[in-house]
Amino acid sequence: MKRLWPVLALLLVGALPAWSAQPPAPPAREVVQPQNFSVRVDPPQVRIGDPFTYEVVITHPKDHRYELTLPTEGGDFELLDQTRQRQDGTDAAITTFRVRMSAFALGKLQTPELDFDVATPDGPRSFSLQGRELEVTSTLPPDADGQGADLFDYQPPQEVPIRSWRLVLMVLGALAAVALAWALWRWWKKRTKHVVAPPPLPLDVRTRKALDALKAEDLPAHGHVKDFYFRLSEIIRGYLGERYGFEALECTSSELMASLRRLSPPGLPEDALMRFVSESDMVKYARADASPENCRDALAFGYALIDKTYVPPPPPQAPANAAASRVQ
């Protein structure tokens, strides 16, 4: 007996590290109750295997956040998917969970218990919701036994005759090839010849045409002052950008004026342009009113800007040897 005491002492000493290494069990979270909740199973009666929706609507304080922890084992139920939607109100928030499930057992069943992790200002909490009753019916009709409509056992492989459409497909393929060849021949006969596009109109002509079209629409008379200034600003910016070679349409008003000051183009009415840009921005973005006289003055400024800044390109010069060749 005395020889057993040292052996027992060694066993106890060896077991102490194993006991001390076991982590302590995590403390159970405190349970929190929402302000209100409602549960609905839609539809309350389903056939076996058909999906249904388990909807939970929770009303809780706005500083609480509810997250659904889906059970790992559904038992007689298969969890398909879930959605979460939160809507904040004045004093509270409403979080709606929709869980789609399918049942694979007959009779009145109890849906799985749902557990929620709740984040609160006081720390994590939990909330559990007992399952609800659901009736699951069979896919067979009520008179299945009397009519013989019952489930069949597994059957051995059966030979199934298959209709061959090979000949029909070959004929259709030949007809399609003939139709394609005919269409290609028609296209080749009627193909459009290469037409040389006429040269574009000069910048001043295109800009004046745009101003004339805007003037003909008479947008201010129809109450579309804001649209008028948007169109006019786009025409003038497009003219300035093409005239002086920079992206005027993509610039802000301050960037537009800064770019023009760096270029310092001769003849540019900078003060009048600045007044137009400011007036246009006020109408477009600040909802300021503009009288018909202001609209006419703004349109007249567009014409005047072309007159003061556009310089027509010099006409092309003939080569020197072309004139000399005609001299005998």
C-alpha positions as CSV (number, residue, x, y, z in Angstrom):
1,M,0.0,0.0,0.0
2,K,2.8,2.4,0.8
3,R,4.2,1.8,-2.7
4,L,1.0,3.1,-4.3
5,W,1.1,6.5,-2.6
6,P,4.0,7.8,-4.7
7,V,2.2,6.7,-7.9
8,L,-1.0,8.4,-6.9
9,A,0.9,11.6,-6.1
10,L,2.5,11.6,-9.5
11,L,-0.8,11.1,-11.2
12,L,-2.4,14.0,-9.3
13,V,0.6,16.3,-10.1
14,G,0.3,15.4,-13.8
15,A,-3.4,16.1,-13.8
16,L,-3.1,19.6,-12.3
17,P,-1.9,21.3,-15.5
18,A,-4.7,19.7,-17.5
19,W,-7.3,21.1,-15.1
20,S,-5.7,24.5,-15.1
21,A,-5.5,24.6,-18.9
22,Q,-9.2,24.2,-19.4
23,P,-10.6,27.7,-20.3
24,P,-13.4,28.9,-18.1
25,A,-16.9,28.7,-19.6
26,P,-18.0,32.0,-21.2
27,P,-20.5,33.9,-19.0
28,A,-24.1,33.7,-20.2
29,R,-25.3,36.9,-21.8
30,E,-28.0,38.8,-20.1
31,V,-31.4,38.6,-21.7
32,V,-33.0,41.8,-23.0
33,Q,-36.6,42.1,-24.0
34,P,-37.7,44.3,-27.0
35,Q,-40.4,46.9,-26.7
36,N,-42.6,44.8,-28.8
37,F,-42.4,42.0,-31.4
38,S,-44.7,40.0,-33.7
39,V,-44.3,36.7,-35.4
40,R,-46.0,35.5,-38.6
41,V,-45.7,32.2,-40.5
42,D,-46.8,32.6,-44.1
43,P,-48.5,30.5,-45.1
44,P,-49.6,28.7,-41.9
45,Q,-50.2,25.5,-43.9
46,V,-47.7,24.2,-46.5
47,R,-47.1,21.0,-48.4
48,I,-44.0,19.0,-47.6
49,G,-40.9,20.5,-49.3
50,D,-42.6,23.8,-50.2
51,P,-40.9,26.9,-48.9
52,F,-42.6,29.2,-46.4
53,T,-41.6,32.5,-44.7
54,Y,-41.1,32.9,-41.0
55,E,-41.4,36.7,-40.3
56,V,-40.3,38.4,-37.1
57,V,-40.9,42.1,-36.5
58,I,-39.1,43.5,-33.5
59,T,-39.6,47.0,-32.1
60,H,-36.6,48.1,-30.0
61,P,-34.7,51.3,-28.9
62,K,-32.8,53.0,-31.6
63,D,-29.4,52.3,-29.9
64,H,-30.0,48.6,-30.0
65,R,-29.0,46.3,-32.9
66,Y,-30.5,42.9,-33.4
67,E,-28.7,40.2,-35.4
68,L,-30.2,36.8,-36.1
69,T,-28.1,33.7,-35.3
70,L,-29.4,30.9,-37.5
71,P,-29.5,27.5,-35.9
72,T,-26.9,25.0,-37.2
73,E,-29.3,22.1,-36.9
74,G,-32.8,22.6,-38.4
75,G,-34.2,19.2,-37.5
76,D,-37.2,18.6,-39.8
77,F,-36.6,22.0,-41.4
78,E,-34.2,23.3,-44.0
79,L,-33.1,26.9,-43.7
80,L,-33.0,28.5,-47.2
81,D,-32.1,32.1,-46.7
82,Q,-32.8,35.1,-44.5
83,T,-33.2,38.9,-45.0
84,R,-32.9,41.7,-42.5
85,Q,-34.4,45.2,-42.8
86,R,-34.2,48.0,-40.3
87,Q,-36.3,51.2,-40.2
88,D,-35.6,53.9,-37.7
89,G,-38.4,56.0,-36.3
90,T,-38.5,59.0,-34.0
91,D,-38.3,57.2,-30.7
92,A,-37.7,53.6,-31.7
93,A,-36.5,51.3,-34.5
94,I,-38.2,48.4,-36.2
95,T,-36.1,45.5,-37.4
96,T,-37.8,42.9,-39.6
97,F,-36.3,39.4,-40.2
98,R,-37.7,37.1,-42.9
99,V,-36.4,33.5,-42.8
100,R,-37.4,31.1,-45.7
101,M,-37.6,27.5,-44.7
102,S,-38.9,24.2,-46.0
103,A,-40.3,21.4,-43.9
104,F,-39.7,17.7,-44.5
105,A,-42.0,16.0,-42.0
106,L,-45.8,15.7,-42.0
107,G,-48.2,17.0,-39.3
108,K,-48.1,19.9,-37.0
109,L,-44.5,20.9,-36.4
110,Q,-42.8,23.5,-34.3
111,T,-40.4,25.8,-36.1
112,P,-36.9,26.1,-34.7
113,E,-36.2,28.5,-31.9
114,L,-34.6,31.7,-33.1
115,D,-31.7,33.3,-31.1
116,F,-30.7,37.0,-31.5
117,D,-27.5,38.7,-30.6
118,V,-28.4,42.2,-29.3
119,A,-25.8,45.0,-29.2
120,T,-26.7,47.6,-26.6
121,P,-24.8,50.6,-25.0
122,D,-24.5,48.4,-21.9
123,G,-22.8,45.5,-23.7
124,P,-23.9,42.5,-25.6
125,R,-27.3,40.9,-24.7
126,S,-29.4,38.1,-26.1
127,F,-33.0,37.5,-27.0
128,S,-34.7,34.1,-27.8
129,L,-37.9,33.5,-29.6
130,Q,-39.8,30.3,-29.3
131,G,-40.9,28.5,-32.5
132,R,-44.4,28.7,-33.9
133,E,-46.7,26.0,-35.0
134,L,-46.8,25.0,-38.7
135,E,-49.0,22.4,-40.4
136,V,-47.3,20.4,-43.1
137,T,-49.5,18.4,-45.5
138,S,-48.7,15.7,-48.0
139,T,-48.3,16.3,-51.7
140,L,-50.7,13.4,-52.5
141,P,-54.5,14.1,-52.8
142,P,-56.8,13.1,-49.9
143,D,-58.2,10.2,-51.9
144,A,-54.8,8.9,-52.8
145,D,-55.3,5.5,-51.1
146,G,-58.6,4.9,-52.8
147,Q,-57.5,6.0,-56.2
148,G,-54.2,4.2,-56.1
149,A,-52.1,7.4,-56.3
150,D,-49.3,6.3,-54.1
151,L,-45.6,6.7,-54.1
152,F,-43.8,4.2,-56.2
153,D,-40.6,2.4,-55.4
154,Y,-37.4,2.8,-57.4
155,Q,-37.7,1.3,-60.9
156,P,-35.0,-0.2,-63.0
157,P,-33.8,1.7,-66.1
158,Q,-36.3,1.8,-68.9
159,E,-35.7,2.2,-72.6
160,V,-37.1,5.4,-73.9
161,P,-37.5,5.8,-77.6
162,I,-36.1,9.2,-78.9
163,R,-37.3,10.8,-82.1
164,S,-34.5,11.7,-84.4
165,W,-34.6,15.2,-85.9
166,R,-31.2,14.8,-87.7
167,L,-32.7,14.9,-91.3
168,V,-34.9,17.9,-90.4
169,L,-31.9,19.8,-89.0
170,M,-29.8,19.0,-92.0
171,V,-32.5,20.4,-94.3
172,L,-32.9,23.5,-92.1
173,G,-29.2,24.0,-92.1
174,A,-29.0,23.9,-95.9
175,L,-31.9,26.3,-96.2
176,A,-30.2,28.7,-93.8
177,A,-26.9,28.5,-95.8
178,V,-28.8,29.4,-99.0
179,A,-30.6,32.3,-97.3
180,L,-27.3,33.6,-95.9
181,A,-25.6,33.4,-99.3
182,W,-28.6,35.2,-100.9
183,A,-28.5,37.9,-98.3
184,L,-24.7,38.4,-98.7
185,W,-25.2,38.7,-102.5
186,R,-28.0,41.3,-102.0
187,W,-25.8,43.2,-99.6
188,W,-22.9,43.1,-102.1
189,K,-25.0,44.4,-104.9
190,K,-26.6,47.2,-102.8
191,R,-23.6,48.2,-100.7
192,T,-23.3,51.9,-100.2
193,K,-20.5,53.6,-102.0
194,H,-17.9,55.6,-100.0
195,V,-19.3,59.1,-99.7
196,V,-17.0,61.9,-98.7
197,A,-18.5,63.8,-95.9
198,P,-18.7,67.6,-96.5
199,P,-16.3,69.6,-94.4
200,P,-17.7,70.9,-91.2
201,L,-19.0,74.5,-91.0
202,P,-16.8,77.1,-89.5
203,L,-17.0,77.6,-85.7
204,D,-18.7,81.0,-85.9
205,V,-21.4,79.7,-88.4
206,R,-22.2,76.6,-86.2
207,T,-22.3,78.8,-83.1
208,R,-24.6,81.3,-84.7
209,K,-26.9,78.5,-85.9
210,A,-27.1,77.2,-82.4
211,L,-28.0,80.7,-81.1
212,D,-30.6,81.2,-83.8
213,A,-32.2,77.9,-82.9
214,L,-32.3,78.8,-79.2
215,K,-33.8,82.2,-80.1
216,A,-36.5,80.6,-82.2
217,E,-37.6,78.3,-79.4
218,D,-38.3,81.4,-77.2
219,L,-37.9,79.4,-74.0
220,P,-38.4,82.3,-71.6
221,A,-41.8,83.1,-73.0
222,H,-42.9,79.6,-72.2
223,G,-41.6,79.8,-68.6
224,H,-38.4,77.8,-69.2
225,V,-35.9,80.4,-68.1
226,K,-33.6,77.9,-66.4
227,D,-33.5,75.7,-69.5
228,F,-32.7,78.8,-71.6
229,Y,-29.7,79.6,-69.5
230,F,-28.5,76.0,-69.4
231,R,-28.6,75.9,-73.2
232,L,-27.0,79.3,-73.7
233,S,-24.2,78.6,-71.2
234,E,-23.5,75.3,-73.0
235,I,-23.3,77.1,-76.4
236,I,-21.0,79.8,-75.2
237,R,-18.8,77.4,-73.3
238,G,-18.5,75.1,-76.3
239,Y,-17.5,78.1,-78.5
240,L,-14.9,79.3,-76.0
241,G,-13.4,75.8,-75.6
242,E,-13.1,75.2,-79.3
243,R,-11.9,78.7,-80.1
244,Y,-9.1,78.7,-77.5
245,G,-8.4,75.0,-77.2
246,F,-9.4,73.9,-73.6
247,E,-12.1,71.9,-71.9
248,A,-14.6,74.7,-71.2
249,L,-17.6,72.5,-70.8
250,E,-16.0,70.6,-68.0
251,C,-14.8,73.7,-66.1
252,T,-16.5,75.4,-63.2
253,S,-17.2,79.1,-63.5
254,S,-14.0,80.0,-61.6
255,E,-11.9,77.5,-63.6
256,L,-13.3,78.9,-66.8
257,M,-12.4,82.5,-66.0
258,A,-9.0,81.4,-64.7
259,S,-8.2,79.5,-67.9
260,L,-9.2,82.5,-70.0
261,R,-7.1,84.9,-67.9
262,R,-4.0,82.6,-68.4
263,L,-4.6,82.6,-72.2
264,S,-5.4,86.4,-72.3
265,P,-7.0,86.3,-75.7
266,P,-7.2,89.6,-77.5
267,G,-10.7,91.1,-77.8
268,L,-12.3,89.0,-75.1
269,P,-14.9,91.1,-73.2
270,E,-13.8,89.7,-69.8
271,D,-16.1,91.9,-67.7
272,A,-19.2,91.1,-69.8
273,L,-18.4,87.4,-69.8
274,M,-18.0,87.5,-66.0
275,R,-21.4,89.1,-65.6
276,F,-23.0,86.5,-67.9
277,V,-21.4,83.6,-66.0
278,S,-22.5,85.0,-62.6
279,E,-26.1,85.7,-63.9
280,S,-26.2,82.2,-65.5
281,D,-25.1,80.5,-62.3
282,M,-27.6,82.4,-60.2
283,V,-30.5,81.3,-62.5
284,K,-29.3,77.7,-62.9
285,Y,-28.3,76.8,-59.4
286,A,-29.7,79.5,-57.0
287,R,-33.2,79.6,-58.6
288,A,-32.9,83.3,-59.3
289,D,-35.4,85.0,-61.5
290,A,-34.5,86.6,-64.8
291,S,-36.7,89.0,-66.7
292,P,-37.3,88.7,-70.5
293,E,-35.0,91.7,-71.0
294,N,-32.2,89.9,-69.1
295,C,-32.7,86.8,-71.4
296,R,-32.5,89.0,-74.5
297,D,-29.4,90.7,-73.3
298,A,-27.8,87.4,-72.5
299,L,-28.6,86.1,-76.0
300,A,-27.2,89.3,-77.5
301,F,-24.0,88.8,-75.6
302,G,-23.6,85.4,-77.3
303,Y,-23.7,87.1,-80.7
304,A,-21.4,89.9,-79.6
305,L,-18.9,87.5,-78.2
306,I,-18.5,85.8,-81.6
307,D,-18.1,89.2,-83.3
308,K,-15.4,90.3,-80.9
309,T,-13.3,87.1,-80.6
310,Y,-13.7,85.0,-83.8
311,V,-11.0,85.4,-86.4
312,P,-11.6,83.5,-89.6
313,P,-8.7,81.2,-90.7
314,P,-6.6,82.4,-93.6
315,P,-7.6,80.9,-97.0
316,P,-5.3,78.1,-98.2
317,Q,-2.4,79.3,-100.3
318,A,-1.6,77.7,-103.6
319,P,1.9,76.3,-103.9
320,A,4.4,78.6,-105.6
321,N,5.3,76.2,-108.3
322,A,1.6,75.9,-109.3
323,A,1.5,79.5,-110.4
324,A,4.9,79.4,-112.0
325,S,3.9,76.4,-114.1
326,R,1.3,78.4,-116.0
327,V,3.8,81.0,-117.0
328,Q,5.2,80.2,-120.5
